[in-house]
Amino acid sequence: MTDNQIPSDILRNSKSRISVLELSRLSTYLMELMNDECCGLLERPFQKNSFRLLLYAVIHAESIDQAMTIMSDFFNILNCGLHSHIQRGETQSTYVITRLSSGAIKSNYALEYFMLVAHRTLCWLAGTQIPILHVELDYPNPGCSGEYRQLFHGAPIEFGQTHCAMTFSESSVRLESLRDTKQLKDLLRFLPFTLLTQTAEQSHLSAQIRGWLERQLIKHQCAPDIDVATERFDMHPQAMRRLLKKEGTSYKKIKMETRRDLAINRIQKSELSVEDISYSLDFSEPSAFIRAFKSWTGKTPLAYRKLGQV
């Protein structure tokens, strides 16, 4: 058990899930403990208030393009084992991040967090969701691509590239920076929670279906099949399958992920019985739910619940 009350067994289990609030508290705890805002994952530490100083620098940018340049220069000055630059084209701009040496990064999570924070900061400055056209990552697919789809708001992702990068349209980087120092102080008050909780606009079909399925399960304890979904979204089944495939997912996968996340949340946060949770998630019988839960987390629902009671 860590001091932030997340059981160690949950943190060690790659199939476990924690809430955004728990992640924020864990990140804050580690940053304070290590005096490093990257939690020891980079070649050199980001000392306390480094990110605060970056935000005070980018708040004066006039555009998202200028903010990207300031952000890139700032991180390069810190000399933490990464180098970044902006690659500009006629129709798009790419924020490129490369490792300076093979041992500079202790975990790929550092790169994911770095990119997430950079993107969320740009979105906050613009006051709108900035679509990512394409993501490149310089390590092999870890086998959980669905998680990356949510991390990068539905953008197509290529693994095993020579660098990490996020590509934006030219119209996006020309957006004005709308924030002022008063709004910045409000953002800083609850970091990193304020950045982590920025959600994607419902522009992707997969995000719309996910939201609809969550409402169906929460309000009606029903997980409709694809025929009901296509009727709801006024689409032919083949058209829905084609669009979801283009977004790197499927209706079956979205339905599974929605049930999984609700199930883990209810096992961890409620005192409902396994039977009640199974029926609330539209499983035909508790045994089917238990089998599914074990495939998701590696543990039975009761064993998983006990992890949080240690």
N, C-alpha and C positions, 0 to 999 in steps of 0.2 A: 504493500500500500504506500503510495507516495503521499507527501504532505498535502497535496491538493485533492486527496480522497478518491483517486482513481485506482482501483486495484491493479497491482503489478501484473497479475495473470491476464487481465484484459489488455493491457498495453503490449504484452508479449505475443498475444494471439493475433496474427495478421488478418483473421476473419472477423475480429471484434469490431464494434462501432462505438464511438463516443459522440456526444453532442458537440455543436459548435461552441457552446458556452464552456464545456469541459476542455475542449482544445485550447480555447483562449486562455483559460485559467492555467492550464498546464504550461503553455508557452510563456506566459507571464512569470510563472514560478521559476522556470528554468532560466529565463533571461536574467531575473534578479539574482538567482543563485550563482550563475556563472559570469555575471557582468558581461554578457555577450548576447546581443539581440538576434544572433543566428545560432544560439545554443551549442556552440562548439563544433558546428558542422562544416565550417569553412577553414581555410588555411590560417587566417588570422581573425581574431574576434572583432565583432561590431560592438564597440563599447557602448555602454548605456547612453541613450539620447542621440545616437547616430541617426536613427530613422526620423526622429523629431527634427533634427537639423536639416535633413533632406527635404522634409515637408515644408519647412520654412523657406527653403530655397525654391522649390517648384511652385509655391503659392504665387510667386511673382511672374510666372510664365504667362505669356499672352495667348499661347496656343498649346494644343496637345503635342504637336511636333517639338516645340521649344521645351516643353516639360520633359519629353523623352530624352532630349539632348542633355538637359541638366541632370536628369536621373543617371544617365549613362556615365557622364563625367564624374559625378559624385561617387559612384561605386568603384570606378577605376582608380580614383584618388585613394580610396581605402585600401587598395592593393590586397585583397583577401583571397587571391587565387583564381579570380575570374576576370575576364576582360569583356567589356560590352561596347558595341557601337551601333549606329543606326545606318542601315543600308537603304537608301532612297531610290525609288524608281519613278516612272511616269505615272503609274496608276496605284502604286502601293508603297508602303514603307515597312521595313522589317527590323525589329529589335533583336539583335544577335548577341548571344552570350557564349563565350568559349572558355574552356578550362586552360589555365596557364601551365598546368602539369597534371600528370595522371593521379597524383596523390593529394591534390589540393582540396578535393571535396570528400568529406567523410561519408556522406550519404546523398543519394539522388534526391531525397526529400528536400535538401537545401536548395536545389535548383528549382524544384516545383514550387516551394514556398516563395522563393525569390521572384519567380515569374508571376505567381498569383498576386503577390503584394504589388508588384509593378503595374499589372493590369488593373487591379481594383483601385489603385491610386489614380491612374489616368481616368478611369470611369468617374470617380468621385470629383475630380477636377472639372470634367466636362458636364457633370450633372446628368449623365445619361449612360446607358450601357453601350460600350464601344465593342462592336463585333470583332472577334478574332477570325481572320480569314483562314489561317493555317498555322499549325504548331509543329515544330520540329524538336525532337529530344535526342540527345546523344548517347542513349543507353538502350538496351534491348527492352522489348515489351515485357513488363513484369507479370502479365497475365491477368490484369484487372482493368482492362481498357474502359469499362463502363464508368469507373471512378474518374478517369481522366476526362471523359466527356462532360461530366458535371464540373470538374475543376476548371476546365477551359471553356465552359458555357457552350458545349456542342460543337466546337471547332474540330475539323478533321486533323488527325495527329499522325505523324510519321516518326517511328522509333528508329534507333540505330543510325542516326545522322552524324555528321561531322561536328555539329554544334547544336546548341539549343536556340530556338527563335520563336517569336510571335510576329505574324504578319497582319498589318492593318491596311484598310483602303486609304487612298489619298484623301478622300472626303472626311474620313474619321480623324486623321492627324491634323487636318485643318480646323477642326472644331476649336472654339474659343475656350479658354480656361475661365470658369465662371465664379470660382470661390474667392472668399476674402479671409483675412486673418481671424475674424470673429468665428466664422464657420470652421476654420482650422482648429481653433481652441476646443470647439465642441467635438470634433473628430478625435483629437488627441486625448480627450478625457477618458475614453473607453477603448483605446487601442489594446490589442489588435482586433478585439471583438467587432468594432465598427467597420473594419475592412472585410473581415471574414464573412460577415452576414449580408454583404451586398449580394443580391440575387440576380439571376439572369432574366432578361425580358423574355416573355413567352413567345418569342419569334420562331423557335424551333418546334416542329410538330411533336418531337419526343418529349419536350418540356411541357407542352400543352396536355398531352396524353397522361403524363406522370401526374400533373396537378389534378386532372379529372379523375383518375383512378384513386388518388388519395382521398378525394372528397367522397367518392362512391363507397370506399371502405369505411371511412370515419362516420359518415352519416347513415349509410344503408347496409353496412356489413356485406357488401357485394363487390366482387371482382369480375366485371363483365368480360365476355370473350370479344374477339376482334370484330365479329359481326355487329355487336351492339356499339362498339367504338366507331366503326365506319359510318353507322347510321347517325351517331351523335355528331361526328365531324363532317357529315355529308360528303363522304368520299367512297370511291369504289375500293373494295379490299385490296386489289392489286396495286392501286395507286398509293394506298397507305403503306403497304409492304415496301414498295419501291422507294418512297420518300424516307421511310425509317432506315432502310438499308443504306441510303445515301448519307444519313446522319450517323451511320456506324452502329445501328442497334436494330431491334425488332420488337414487335408488340409483346411477344412472349417474354423477352428479356426485361422490358420495362415493367411488366406486371410482376415478374419475379422480384426485381429490385425494390419495387414499391412495397410489396408484402414483407420482404425481408427487413427493410428499414423500420417499418411500423412494428413488426414483431419484436425486433431487438429493443426498440424504444419501450414497448409495453412490458417486456420481460424485465427490463432494467428499472423502469420508472413507476410501474404500477404494482398492485397486489392482486391483480386479476389472476384467476386460475389458468393453467395451460389450456384447459378445455374451453373456457370463455374466450381466450385470445384466439384459439384456433377457429372458433365459429365466427368471431368478429372479423376475421380475415378471409372468410368464405372458404374454409377448408371443409371437406366432406366429413371428416372425422379427426379427432385429436391425434391418432397414430400417423395420419398423413402429414399433419403439421409438424409433429416431432421429427419425422424423417427429413422433412424439408429444412427445418431449423438446424438439424445436425449437419446437413450438407452445406448450409450457409456459414456456420460458425465453428464446426468441428466438435460441438458439445450439444447435449440435450438442453431444452429450455430451462429445466430446474437446475442443472449443473451450471448453466450460464448465469442464472439469477444468483446462485450462491457466490459467484465470483465477486459480485457487487456488495456482498454482505460480510466480506472478510474484514 
